[in-house]
Amino acid sequence: MNNQKSGGFNGKGYYIALILCAAAIGISGYLYYRNATHTNQEPDASVSATNQAQQDVPVIATKPPVTQPTKPTQPSAPAKKTLRTAAPLEGETVAEYAMDCLSYNQTTRDWRVHNGVDIAAGAGSAVKAAADGTVTEVYTDDTMGATVVITHADGYVTRYSSLSENVAVKAGDAVTMGQTIGYVGQSALLESALGDHVHFSVTRDGTPTDPADFFSLG
């Protein structure tokens, strides 16, 4: 009787011990799995700090600098030459420029505008180009007599009237300042009372200009 009870208790004890061992193994496995999972979920602090530092770097610092394309240098425009001018002859001014008021004409004995200056000089005195240019007209006018017209730079045109008939240039000739283009005469019937003289006038772009302003250019 005692042997049977003792053998039964021992058999139950064996199974209990086996169950306890299995439970211990299960608990150990659970603890190992939980620790491994926790380790994978929490990255190393130094790695996180490095990643954070990389994220804090401005994106622009990683891009190469943008350079603007260089525009080709434009050739500089050549310096504009100043028009040199000089009086067409030396003599006494006997009638002034008067386009903004009336001037008395001794020949017609009336008051009218005067688009140039009248310079008296001895008959046959040389009349010279007042600036470099090109002779565009040579003609004889019924009122202003033998006339030479010269076109210059910047829209200027000079006109020399009351010349003698032996004009020294022809249309198309290039002339330089101071070059003789004709001679003093008395061919202007509209100004015959003035005697031997030259009627000198200037226009710019077709508008009458005071010869004094033209002379001041050079």
ABEGO torsion letter per residue (X at the ends): XAAAAAAAAAAAAAAAAAAAAAAAAAAAAAAAAAAAAAAAABBBAAAAAAAAAAAABBAAAABBBBBBBBBBBBBBBBBBBBBBBBBABBEBBABBBBAABBBBBAAAGBBBBBABBBBBBBBGBBBBBABBEBBABBBBBAAAEBBBBBBBBGGBBBBBBGBBABBABBBGBBBBBGBBABBBBAABAAAAAAEBBBBBBBBBGGBBBBAAAAAAAX
